[in-house]
Amino acid sequence: MKRKRIAVISGKGGVGKTSLVASLASIAHKDHDINLIVLDCDVDAPNLALILPPKSEEDVITQDMYTTKKVKFLEEICIQCKQCYDEHFCEFNALNWDENNNFPIIDYLACEGCGACKVLCPESAFEINPVKSGEIISYETSSELPLIYGKTKLGSSTSGLLVSGVKELAKNLKKYNDTNLILIDGPPGIGCPVIATVSGLDYIVAITEPTPSGLHDLKRALEMVNQFNIPFGIVINKADLKSASQKQLNRYIKKSNHEILGRINFDLSIPEAMSYAESVVDYAPESVSSQAINKIYTKLKHILSKI
């Protein structure tokens, strides 16, 4: 199989995305036909590393990322004209005024690094500098599976660029040339990190659940995916949940004619596996959910071989 890039995404969080990725990664890693790299692009809340810890802490490589820009106030240059505040230089309300000391105060969480204050200040008392926006961590797990994930620094707003950095770093791994499958744990939602994740992929797995918010956000996610013209399939978690939303979800899928990769029934083995920081296919290989995920993997592998 030629190298394929796939991601598991969800319109909302908490529907089993990371649990599914961990299990698919475990199955694929044991498949002799597959050479795998796993990426966690949920950079605002990465937790795949909890299930796939490093073989040794000494082998963990951390790379700082400077994709965010912030303003720096140069007090020695300022002439206290108050023009920056009175004329509202900052559209993001990151500039306030300290009446006691008579100079501007920067709200660094609100600052978007747009550079307007630098351009408009007559004394050039502001400068824009790159600041640390996050980290990219890479290592091999105890089973020698390469894992790369990003972690956004609190207050940074360029998580999409951090996702792109995670994907780019995978190409620098020694094992990249021999890899024929890159499996990505994507972010929830439809924002910038998700767009950066799905860009350039060969296939997308969208996981949902039969709840009002699950169906609503699945529709939004698939609308976004269709803009990229990427083939996708749907996995329904807690598929046997008895609710009115179950009927609505079934009607939507039947009407849209979307491909169903599989259905995973409610199974306590999944939260139990998570509590032990294991994938469910490793923790309870004979469970209902593990059998369902193995079928999903088999179907997914067949689809990828045809792409």
CORKA-V324353 format. One record per residue. N is the residue number from 1. RES is the residue in three letters. PHI is phi in degrees with one decimal (none if undefined). PSI is psi in degrees with one decimal (NA if undefined). Layout:
N,RES,PHI,PSI / N,RES,PHI,PSI
This chain:
1,MET,none,130.5 / 2,LYS,-66.9,159.4 / 3,ARG,-59.9,128.2 / 4,LYS,-121.6,144.8 / 5,ARG,-117.1,118.5 / 6,ILE,-129.7,155.3 / 7,ALA,-136.1,147.6 / 8,VAL,-103.2,120.1 / 9,ILE,-124.4,169.2 / 10,SER,-150.7,145.9 / 11,GLY,-66.3,-27.3 / 12,LYS,-136.9,163.2 / 13,GLY,-81.8,162.0 / 14,GLY,80.7,17.8 / 15,VAL,-103.5,4.8 / 16,GLY,105.0,17.4 / 17,LYS,-61.0,-54.0 / 18,THR,-66.8,-36.5 / 19,SER,-60.9,-42.0 / 20,LEU,-67.0,-43.5 / 21,VAL,-60.6,-44.6 / 22,ALA,-60.2,-41.2 / 23,SER,-70.9,-43.1 / 24,LEU,-61.9,-38.7 / 25,ALA,-64.1,-41.1 / 26,SER,-64.4,-42.3 / 27,ILE,-66.7,-46.6 / 28,ALA,-64.6,-35.5 / 29,HIS,-66.6,-25.7 / 30,LYS,-90.9,-6.3 / 31,ASP,-83.5,119.9 / 32,HIS,-67.5,-16.4 / 33,ASP,-84.7,-9.1 / 34,ILE,-116.9,131.6 / 35,ASN,-113.1,116.6 / 36,LEU,-116.1,142.5 / 37,ILE,-125.1,135.1 / 38,VAL,-111.8,134.0 / 39,LEU,-120.8,139.6 / 40,ASP,-110.6,103.1 / 41,CYS,-98.5,10.7 / 42,ASP,-82.4,68.6 / 43,VAL,-71.0,-16.3 / 44,ASP,-83.2,-19.2 / 45,ALA,-154.1,64.4 / 46,PRO,-75.1,131.1 / 47,ASN,-141.3,7.1 / 48,LEU,-63.9,-28.4 / 49,ALA,-64.9,-21.2 / 50,LEU,-67.0,-31.9 / 51,ILE,-91.6,-28.0 / 52,LEU,-120.3,73.6 / 53,PRO,-73.2,163.9 / 54,PRO,-71.1,152.0 / 55,LYS,-63.8,-37.8 / 56,SER,-150.4,136.4 / 57,GLU,-63.5,-25.1 / 58,GLU,-69.4,-21.8 / 59,ASP,-92.0,-1.4 / 60,VAL,-75.7,127.3 / 61,ILE,-110.0,125.4 / 62,THR,-116.4,127.8 / 63,GLN,-119.6,122.0 / 64,ASP,-73.3,142.1 / 65,MET,-116.9,135.3 / 66,TYR,-120.8,69.0 / 67,THR,-103.4,0.1 / 68,THR,-107.8,142.7 / 69,LYS,-116.3,140.0 / 70,LYS,-133.9,156.2 / 71,VAL,-81.3,147.6 / 72,LYS,-123.6,127.4 / 73,PHE,-88.9,129.2 / 74,LEU,-101.3,91.8 / 75,GLU,-60.4,-34.4 / 76,GLU,-68.5,-18.8 / 77,ILE,-94.5,-27.3 / 78,CYS,-61.4,137.2 / 79,ILE,-107.2,14.5 / 80,GLN,56.9,36.8 / 81,CYS,-75.9,-19.6 / 82,LYS,68.3,11.1 / 83,GLN,-63.3,-36.6 / 84,CYS,-61.1,-36.6 / 85,TYR,-83.9,-46.7 / 86,ASP,-64.4,-35.8 / 87,GLU,-98.0,9.3 / 88,HIS,54.0,59.8 / 89,PHE,-59.8,-35.3 / 90,CYS,-99.4,117.6 / 91,GLU,-76.1,-10.3 / 92,PHE,-101.5,9.0 / 93,ASN,56.4,35.8 / 94,ALA,-91.6,-4.4 / 95,LEU,-109.0,119.7 / 96,ASN,-123.1,175.3 / 97,TRP,-124.2,130.4 / 98,ASP,-90.9,103.0 / 99,GLU,-67.1,-29.9 / 100,ASN,-71.2,-42.9 / 101,ASN,-99.4,-9.2 / 102,ASN,61.2,50.7 / 103,PHE,-155.2,162.3 / 104,PRO,-71.0,151.0 / 105,ILE,-114.1,133.4 / 106,ILE,-99.8,127.4 / 107,ASP,-91.8,100.5 / 108,TYR,-71.5,-22.8 / 109,LEU,-72.2,-33.5 / 110,ALA,-83.2,-23.9 / 111,CYS,-64.6,130.5 / 112,GLU,-102.7,1.6 / 113,GLY,65.5,28.6 / 114,CYS,-72.0,-24.3 / 115,GLY,89.0,4.6 / 116,ALA,-61.1,-43.3 / 117,CYS,-62.8,-37.3 / 118,LYS,-64.1,-41.2 / 119,VAL,-72.6,-39.0 / 120,LEU,-85.8,-24.8 / 121,CYS,-66.8,121.9 / 122,PRO,-66.4,-21.1 / 123,GLU,-102.8,1.5 / 124,SER,54.8,47.2 / 125,ALA,-87.9,9.3 / 126,PHE,-128.3,144.5 / 127,GLU,-136.3,153.7 / 128,ILE,-109.8,125.7 / 129,ASN,-130.1,147.3 / 130,PRO,-69.1,141.6 / 131,VAL,-128.9,160.5 / 132,LYS,-62.8,124.8 / 133,SER,-111.0,-10.0 / 134,GLY,167.9,-169.4 / 135,GLU,-136.7,152.1 / 136,ILE,-117.3,123.3 / 137,ILE,-112.9,134.7 / 138,SER,-137.2,146.8 / 139,TYR,-170.5,177.1 / 140,GLU,-106.8,139.5 / 141,THR,-76.2,177.4 / 142,SER,-61.3,-22.8 / 143,SER,-98.3,17.1 / 144,GLU,63.6,35.1 / 145,LEU,-96.1,121.5 / 146,PRO,-68.1,131.2 / 147,LEU,-131.3,133.4 / 148,ILE,-129.4,133.2 / 149,TYR,-144.8,156.2 / 150,GLY,-108.2,154.6 / 151,LYS,-139.6,112.6 / 152,THR,-76.9,137.3 / 153,LYS,-74.6,140.2 / 154,LEU,-55.2,128.9 / 155,GLY,96.4,-13.4 / 156,SER,-78.5,151.0 / 157,SER,-126.1,19.7 / 158,THR,-119.1,46.1 / 159,SER,-66.2,-23.4 / 160,GLY,-64.4,-41.0 / 161,LEU,-67.1,-33.7 / 162,LEU,-66.9,-39.2 / 163,VAL,-59.6,-45.6 / 164,SER,-61.1,-35.4 / 165,GLY,-65.7,-39.4 / 166,VAL,-62.2,-45.5 / 167,LYS,-66.1,-36.9 / 168,GLU,-70.7,-37.7 / 169,LEU,-63.1,-31.6 / 170,ALA,-58.5,-32.1 / 171,LYS,-70.2,-16.9 / 172,ASN,-92.8,-4.2 / 173,LEU,-70.4,146.7 / 174,LYS,-60.9,-32.8 / 175,LYS,-83.6,-1.8 / 176,TYR,-61.2,-43.9 / 177,ASN,-63.2,-27.4 / 178,ASP,-91.6,-4.1 / 179,THR,-80.4,134.4 / 180,ASN,-118.0,4.0 / 181,LEU,-148.2,124.8 / 182,ILE,-113.0,115.8 / 183,LEU,-106.5,125.4 / 184,ILE,-117.6,130.8 / 185,ASP,-88.7,106.2 / 186,GLY,-87.1,166.7 / 187,PRO,-76.7,159.7 / 188,PRO,-79.9,166.2 / 189,GLY,90.5,-160.1 / 190,ILE,-136.0,17.7 / 191,GLY,-81.7,-167.6 / 192,CYS,-54.5,-44.3 / 193,PRO,-61.9,-35.0 / 194,VAL,-69.7,-42.8 / 195,ILE,-61.5,-42.2 / 196,ALA,-65.3,-31.8 / 197,THR,-70.4,-48.5 / 198,VAL,-78.0,-17.6 / 199,SER,-59.7,126.3 / 200,GLY,82.2,9.4 / 201,LEU,-83.5,161.0 / 202,ASP,-97.0,-25.6 / 203,TYR,-159.8,151.3 / 204,ILE,-130.4,135.8 / 205,VAL,-105.9,120.7 / 206,ALA,-106.6,118.7 / 207,ILE,-104.6,140.0 / 208,THR,-145.2,-179.0 / 209,GLU,-142.1,154.9 / 210,PRO,-78.4,67.3 / 211,THR,-128.3,161.1 / 212,PRO,-56.3,-46.3 / 213,SER,-70.7,-34.0 / 214,GLY,-62.2,-45.5 / 215,LEU,-68.3,-44.9 / 216,HIS,-58.8,-46.8 / 217,ASP,-76.8,-25.8 / 218,LEU,-63.1,-44.4 / 219,LYS,-59.5,-43.7 / 220,ARG,-63.8,-42.0 / 221,ALA,-64.4,-41.2 / 222,LEU,-71.2,-30.7 / 223,GLU,-62.3,-40.4 / 224,MET,-66.3,-44.3 / 225,VAL,-61.2,-39.3 / 226,ASN,-63.3,-26.0 / 227,GLN,-65.4,-25.3 / 228,PHE,-94.0,-6.1 / 229,ASN,57.4,43.3 / 230,ILE,-104.7,131.3 / 231,PRO,-64.4,149.4 / 232,PHE,-149.6,162.7 / 233,GLY,-136.5,160.3 / 234,ILE,-113.1,136.4 / 235,VAL,-113.5,129.4 / 236,ILE,-104.9,114.6 / 237,ASN,-90.2,153.0 / 238,LYS,51.8,44.3 / 239,ALA,-64.6,-21.2 / 240,ASP,-94.9,11.9 / 241,LEU,-64.0,125.6 / 242,LYS,-86.1,106.4 / 243,SER,-159.2,163.8 / 244,ALA,-63.7,-30.2 / 245,SER,-67.4,-23.7 / 246,GLN,-60.5,-45.6 / 247,LYS,-65.7,-40.4 / 248,GLN,-63.8,-40.9 / 249,LEU,-65.6,-43.2 / 250,ASN,-63.1,-40.2 / 251,ARG,-64.9,-40.5 / 252,TYR,-63.5,-44.9 / 253,ILE,-67.3,-40.3 / 254,LYS,-64.9,-42.0 / 255,LYS,-70.0,-39.3 / 256,SER,-81.6,-19.1 / 257,ASN,62.3,31.5 / 258,HIS,-72.8,151.9 / 259,GLU,-78.6,130.9 / 260,ILE,-99.2,116.9 / 261,LEU,-76.3,-31.6 / 262,GLY,172.5,167.7 / 263,ARG,-126.5,131.4 / 264,ILE,-112.9,115.5 / 265,ASN,-74.3,160.2 / 266,PHE,-58.1,130.4 / 267,ASP,-149.4,119.7 / 268,LEU,-66.2,-13.6 / 269,SER,-62.7,-28.6 / 270,ILE,-68.7,-54.6 / 271,PRO,-63.9,-31.1 / 272,GLU,-63.6,-43.4 / 273,ALA,-62.4,-41.1 / 274,MET,-62.6,-37.6 / 275,SER,-65.9,-24.1 / 276,TYR,-99.5,9.3 / 277,ALA,55.7,47.4 / 278,GLU,-132.5,157.0 / 279,SER,-74.6,151.9 / 280,VAL,-67.3,-29.5 / 281,VAL,-71.4,-21.6 / 282,ASP,-90.3,-37.4 / 283,TYR,-74.9,-43.4 / 284,ALA,-138.7,74.1 / 285,PRO,-61.8,-22.8 / 286,GLU,-94.9,1.0 / 287,SER,-68.5,162.5 / 288,VAL,-60.0,-42.9 / 289,SER,-67.4,-38.7 / 290,SER,-64.5,-41.2 / 291,GLN,-63.1,-40.2 / 292,ALA,-65.8,-41.2 / 293,ILE,-69.3,-35.5 / 294,ASN,-62.5,-39.0 / 295,LYS,-66.4,-38.4 / 296,ILE,-62.4,-42.7 / 297,TYR,-62.1,-44.6 / 298,THR,-60.8,-43.7 / 299,LYS,-67.6,-40.4 / 300,LEU,-63.8,-42.9 / 301,LYS,-62.0,-38.9 / 302,HIS,-65.4,-42.4 / 303,ILE,-62.9,-43.7 / 304,LEU,-65.7,-33.1 / 305,SER,-67.9,-21.1 / 306,LYS,-92.3,-13.4 / 307,ILE,-77.8,NA
